[in-house]
Amino acid sequence: IYFSRGGDSEIYRERERLGRVVAREVMKAIDGDLENTVVGFIPNTAELAYYGLVKGLEDELDKMKKDRIMKLGSNPKPEDVAKILSMRLRAEKVTMKDAKIRTFIQEDSGREFL
């Protein structure tokens, strides 16, 4: 997701909402496999939608944890519950915006190096 002019508060909230909206689609695309997924973004303006996406994926992860805990039954082992509760979304800044990344954003042909 790439945007321009993210300075005003309305645009900020809109971009964060957009990130939250795509969270469910991302979960489908990765088949719910957050344990083997790292979420990242291209700075700077996509960062706002990224934060919304991270929040949305954290909400999805909470639902997943709840479902897994409920499936353990009425007397689960503490270590099983602890393992489920320890699940975290892996979210990293995977690149810095420089001249190569600016070209990557502008031209489809230069995206293969990532």
C-alpha positions as CSV (number, residue, x, y, z in Angstrom):
1,I,0.0,0.0,0.0
2,Y,1.6,3.3,-1.0
3,F,0.2,6.8,-0.2
4,S,1.3,10.3,-0.3
5,R,0.8,13.3,2.2
6,G,0.0,11.5,5.4
7,G,0.3,14.7,7.6
8,D,-3.3,15.4,8.7
9,S,-5.2,13.5,11.3
10,E,-8.1,12.4,9.1
11,I,-5.7,10.8,6.6
12,Y,-3.8,9.2,9.5
13,R,-7.0,7.5,10.8
14,E,-8.1,6.5,7.3
15,R,-4.8,4.8,6.6
16,E,-4.8,3.0,9.9
17,R,-8.4,1.8,9.2
18,L,-7.3,0.6,5.8
19,G,-4.6,-1.5,7.4
20,R,-7.2,-3.0,9.8
21,V,-9.5,-3.8,6.9
22,V,-6.9,-5.7,5.0
23,A,-5.9,-7.8,8.1
24,R,-8.6,-10.5,7.5
25,E,-7.5,-10.8,3.8
26,V,-3.9,-11.1,4.9
27,M,-4.9,-13.9,7.3
28,K,-6.6,-15.7,4.4
29,A,-3.5,-15.2,2.2
30,I,-1.2,-16.7,4.8
31,D,-3.7,-19.4,5.7
32,G,-3.7,-18.1,9.3
33,D,0.0,-19.0,9.7
34,L,1.2,-16.1,11.8
35,E,3.9,-18.3,13.4
36,N,5.8,-18.4,10.1
37,T,4.9,-14.9,8.9
38,V,6.8,-11.6,9.3
39,V,4.9,-8.4,8.5
40,G,6.8,-5.4,7.2
41,F,6.3,-2.2,5.3
42,I,8.0,0.2,2.9
43,P,8.5,3.5,4.8
44,N,7.2,6.3,5.2
45,T,3.6,6.8,4.1
46,A,2.7,3.1,4.1
47,E,3.7,3.0,7.7
48,L,0.3,4.3,8.9
49,A,-1.6,1.5,7.1
50,Y,1.0,-0.9,8.4
51,Y,0.1,0.0,12.0
52,G,-3.5,-0.6,11.3
53,L,-2.7,-3.9,9.6
54,V,-0.6,-4.9,12.7
55,K,-3.4,-4.0,15.0
56,G,-5.9,-6.0,12.9
57,L,-3.6,-9.0,12.8
58,E,-3.2,-8.8,16.5
59,D,-7.0,-8.9,16.9
60,E,-7.1,-12.0,14.6
61,L,-4.3,-13.6,16.6
62,D,-6.3,-13.0,19.8
63,K,-9.3,-14.8,18.2
64,M,-7.0,-17.6,17.2
65,K,-5.6,-17.9,20.8
66,K,-9.1,-17.9,22.3
67,D,-10.2,-20.7,19.9
68,R,-7.2,-22.8,20.6
69,I,-7.6,-22.4,24.4
70,M,-11.3,-23.3,24.2
71,K,-10.4,-26.5,22.3
72,L,-8.2,-27.6,25.2
73,G,-11.3,-28.4,27.2
74,S,-12.3,-27.7,30.8
75,N,-9.0,-28.8,32.5
76,P,-6.1,-27.8,30.2
77,K,-2.5,-28.2,31.1
78,P,-0.9,-24.9,32.1
79,E,2.0,-25.4,29.7
80,D,-0.5,-25.8,26.8
81,V,-2.2,-22.6,27.7
82,A,1.1,-20.8,28.2
83,K,2.3,-22.0,24.7
84,I,-0.8,-20.5,23.1
85,L,-0.6,-17.3,25.1
86,S,3.0,-16.8,24.1
87,M,2.1,-16.6,20.4
88,R,3.1,-13.1,19.0
89,L,2.9,-11.4,15.7
90,R,6.3,-10.9,14.1
91,A,6.4,-7.3,12.8
92,E,9.6,-5.9,11.6
93,K,10.9,-2.9,9.7
94,V,12.5,-4.8,6.8
95,T,14.0,-2.0,4.8
96,M,15.1,1.7,4.9
97,K,13.8,4.1,2.3
98,D,16.7,5.1,0.1
99,A,17.2,5.8,-3.6
100,K,16.8,2.1,-4.6
101,I,13.6,1.8,-2.6
102,R,12.2,5.0,-4.2
103,T,12.9,3.5,-7.6
104,F,11.3,0.2,-6.4
105,I,8.1,2.1,-5.5
106,Q,8.1,3.9,-8.9
107,E,9.0,1.2,-11.3
108,D,7.7,-2.4,-11.5
109,S,10.9,-3.6,-13.2
110,G,13.1,-2.8,-10.2
111,R,11.2,-4.8,-7.6
112,E,12.9,-8.1,-8.1
113,F,15.9,-7.3,-5.9
114,L,13.7,-7.5,-2.8
